[in-house]
Amino acid sequence: MKRETIFIGTVLHRLRRQRLLSQEELAFRSGIERNYLSDLENDKSEPGLGVVFALAEALDINPEDFVAMINKHIKG
């Protein structure tokens, strides 16, 4: 089975800005490094499932809704 790379940068950046959070604040809330968050927002890194859930919680969004937003962005 071929593994597809999923990039969340655009969606993640938009949600963070809508919530008026800095990268530092979102990184702290989600328990990840700010540099890693920057890499995610710039599609230089691919998150694991645990990171997706941590980001969703930190952004106060249902993880399923977060994934749906990412899928919608990918499909255009």
N, C-alpha and C positions, 0 to 999 in steps of 0.2 A: 504494500500500500504506500502510495506517495504521500509524504508529509508536506502540507502547505504552510508557508510562512504567513503569519498574520501580523500585520502592522496596525497599531492603534494610535499612532501619533496625532493625527488630525483631530480625532474624536476626543482623545485625552486632553489635548491642549485647549480645545474649545470648552469642554466641561470645566476645566480648572479655571479658565478665565471668566466663565459665566458665574462661578462661585467666588470670584475675587480672591483667589488663593495664589500665593507665590509658589514657585517650585519648592522652596524650602519648607513652607507650611504643609503642602500636600505630601512631600516626602516624609516629614515628621509624622503626620497623621496616618500614613500608610505603612510606616516602618521600613521604608526603603531609602537608599542613598539618593541625594539630590542629583548626583552625576548620572546615576542609572535612570532616574526619572527624565532627565534631559535627553538621554539616549533614546528612551521610549518615545518621547514627544517628537524626536527628529527621525524616527524609524530606523535608528541605528542598532536597535536591540529588540528582541522578541520576548515578551513576558511569559512566564509560566502561569498556570491556572491559579496558583496561590497569590501571585502578584495581582492578577486581574481582580480577584475577590477582594484583596486588601485595598486596591485603588477604588473599587466600587463602594466599599464601605466608607472610605475616607471622603469620597465625593458625595456621600449620602444618596446613592442610587442603587436600586436593586441590581444584583449581578447579572441576572437574566436580561434586564433592560439594557445594561451596559454592553453586553455581548451582542444584543440585537442591534444596537446603534452602530457597533463596529461592523457587523455583517452588512447592514444597510449601506454604510459608507463604502465598503469593499465592492458591493454589487452595483454601486452608482445609483 
